[in-house]
């Protein structure tokens, strides 16, 4: 079980860091392209907003990550642009397509850490923005459904910025 604690610490660290960008810099047209910003009024009230980060996805594309948590054991991470499934792919992950909170999601769970749920929201995003994920740790099913039901993507403010 000690390895599971080490893995959870690694996942927590990875969820709080942006991706390492290999492309970097502006797109060919020289502009910065922000992706839609995720927001949810359905996050449980005992989980305050503790971090909001802009992620450099490379090629001038900016993703987002928002973290709500009271403790390392109970939290919600909403991210646009970073594939969080890469962090847990070595665990025996089971994936099902479901409708939760009125949204089509691909829900990933693992018997090795049953309190962890990763919902890939199958909402179309601009291709360069990548996936939209809600990572939930120690949330009851009704709480995760409320996060998803009240999840919105705020459009980027203003036009793309010139490089």
Secondary structure, DSSP 8 states (H G I E B T S, - for coil): -HHHHHHHHHHHHHHTS----SS-S--TTSEEEE--EEEETTS-TTS-EEEEEEEEEETTEEEEEEEEEEETTEEEEEEES--THHHHTTS-EEEEEEEETTEEEEEEEEGGGTTEEEEEE-----GGG--EEEEEES--HHHHHHHHHTEEEE--SSS-EE-
